[in-house]
Amino acid sequence: MSDLYHYWSGDLSASASGDLLGVDGTELGQQRVLRRLLTNPSGPGQNGAPDLPGDYLFHLDYGAGLPRQVGEVVDVSKIRALIRGQILRESAVARSPAPQIDVVAITGGVSVSIRYNDAQTKKPVFLAFDVNK
């Protein structure tokens, strides 16, 4: 099924004919994985702070909340487990072979690289991004 092309933090894009650009297949799966990882769910604040609102008003538990990791002590194994649990919720990500997730602490955040197979095409997919200040 096709969806609107909307890469994280970007605007909707126009096609050559001036309509909104669509996306499907592997690229749609990549966009969904990235959106899930970079969307903040609602949840408790740190150290007794008030609860934090989620980014999606009608889906409060959606997202991994990687941006909230910025400024916290980096726990690479915890972040890797969080990413694994979240990306396996996406139908575009094949369960086998298991996704390979690398998380490296960088100044002000983390650098993430993910290798997984597309569930439909079985072809390898690679995503890499930084989450920092």
Beta strands, then each sheet from edge to edge (+ up, - down):
strand 1: 3-4
strand 2: 22-23
strand 3: 100-106
strand 4: 109-117
strand 5: 124-132
sheet 1: 1+ 2-
sheet 2: 3+ 4- 5+
end
